[in-house]
Amino acid sequence: MKNFYNIKLDNRLYLCAKKVRQEKSIVDIGADHAYLAIWLVLNKLVRHAIATDIRKGPLLNSVHNIKKFGLEDKIEARRSDGLDEINPYEVDDIIIAGMGGELIAQIISRADWLKEKSKHLILQPMSSESELREFLNREHFKIDSEQAIIDNNKVYTVMSVFFEETFYNFDKLYPYIGRLGDNLTFENYSYIKKVIKDLKNKLKGYVLTKQLKKSSDISEIILELEKIIKENER
Ligand SMILES: C[S@@+](CC[C@H](N)C(=O)[O-])C[C@H]1O[C@@H](n2cnc3c(N)ncnc32)[C@H](O)[C@@H]1O
């Protein structure tokens, strides 16, 4: 837990905050309580923030918290489905945290302006990470860096993403571990182990239902990932 000015960010949101570029304007999509935006503004790391939510209840939480800290001139709470109510010129860094990977992909696909060079995405999916990485790769959004983090005994990943027209990663492990193999910290290593466990469960299902091609493809991925783990244990 990092504690500044009475706002506590958990490890997951703190890692998202660390990826934000300083002195920029940000939007936090699905901000719920707006803690991330409040923390960034209180610590003078960003110029301006918009905290959005699709639902009225969470948006009112944001309004209440922004008022409590007297930050109405620096943070705007705005109701929006994804980026639908955000103008491209308003923000540089876009944070989408605490949602499923498929929803994150859907939100990105509806905002073509995210392909502008100056835009930076910070993504923290709660599920379907491989589907999100596949979507990003297909659409030429490059995962510039990625880092795992442990919070409340669960391991999460945070991706820093930019659009690059010619980018495509052909590595077959990329959808599963993204850039986490670049630097085998304890957290990244824990994430890879979790992926292996999840894939082994998936494999059981494929074997039971006699899906031979899928079984053999996934077995190959598991072997490759186990190789990374073994090399690290040496
Ligand atoms: C689990 S909370 C995550 C809150 C915070 N971002 C975090 O990571 O701690 C997910 C929030 O996203 C909001 N949400 C879900 N779908 C959304 C969408 N399409 N556009 C904006 N907000 C959305 C929900 O209402 C909820 O407040």
The ligand as an SDF file (V2000), in Angstrom:
LIG
                    3D

 27 29  0  0  0  0  0  0  0  0999 V2000
  -14.3190   -3.1970  -11.0340 C   0  0  0  0  0  0  0  0  0  0  0  0
  -14.5560   -1.5030  -11.2970 S   0  0  0  0  0  0  0  0  0  0  0  0
  -12.8780   -0.9710  -11.4990 C   0  0  0  0  0  0  0  0  0  0  0  0
  -12.6490    0.3610  -10.8780 C   0  0  0  0  0  0  0  0  0  0  0  0
  -11.2350    0.9090  -11.0650 C   0  0  0  0  0  0  0  0  0  0  0  0
  -10.9610    1.2010  -12.4700 N   0  0  0  0  0  0  0  0  0  0  0  0
  -10.2220   -0.0790  -10.5370 C   0  0  0  0  0  0  0  0  0  0  0  0
   -9.5000   -0.6900  -11.3550 O   0  0  0  0  0  0  0  0  0  0  0  0
  -10.1410   -0.2600   -9.3210 O   0  0  0  0  0  0  0  0  0  0  0  0
  -15.1640   -1.4280  -12.9630 C   0  0  0  0  0  0  0  0  0  0  0  0
  -15.8850   -0.0960  -13.2410 C   0  0  0  0  0  0  0  0  0  0  0  0
  -16.0240    0.0260  -14.6520 O   0  0  0  0  0  0  0  0  0  0  0  0
  -17.3110    0.5440  -14.9390 C   0  0  0  0  0  0  0  0  0  0  0  0
  -17.6250    0.1910  -16.3290 N   0  0  0  0  0  0  0  0  0  0  0  0
  -18.0340   -1.0090  -16.8120 C   0  0  0  0  0  0  0  0  0  0  0  0
  -18.2190   -0.9380  -18.1440 N   0  0  0  0  0  0  0  0  0  0  0  0
  -17.9200    0.3330  -18.5170 C   0  0  0  0  0  0  0  0  0  0  0  0
  -17.9170    1.0370  -19.7480 C   0  0  0  0  0  0  0  0  0  0  0  0
  -18.2770    0.4460  -20.8800 N   0  0  0  0  0  0  0  0  0  0  0  0
  -17.5560    2.3370  -19.7540 N   0  0  0  0  0  0  0  0  0  0  0  0
  -17.2030    2.9610  -18.6010 C   0  0  0  0  0  0  0  0  0  0  0  0
  -17.1950    2.3620  -17.4010 N   0  0  0  0  0  0  0  0  0  0  0  0
  -17.5450    1.0550  -17.3560 C   0  0  0  0  0  0  0  0  0  0  0  0
  -18.2030   -0.0820  -13.8640 C   0  0  0  0  0  0  0  0  0  0  0  0
  -19.3830    0.6580  -13.6760 O   0  0  0  0  0  0  0  0  0  0  0  0
  -17.2720   -0.0590  -12.6360 C   0  0  0  0  0  0  0  0  0  0  0  0
  -17.4250    1.1120  -11.8750 O   0  0  0  0  0  0  0  0  0  0  0  0
  1  2  1  0
  2  3  1  0
  2 10  1  0
  3  4  1  0
  4  5  1  0
  5  6  1  0
  5  7  1  0
  7  8  2  0
  7  9  1  0
 10 11  1  0
 11 12  1  0
 11 26  1  0
 12 13  1  0
 13 14  1  0
 13 24  1  0
 14 15  1  0
 14 23  1  0
 15 16  2  0
 16 17  1  0
 17 18  1  0
 17 23  2  0
 18 19  1  0
 18 20  2  0
 20 21  1  0
 21 22  2  0
 22 23  1  0
 24 25  1  0
 24 26  1  0
 26 27  1  0
M  CHG  2   2   1   9  -1
M  END
$$$$
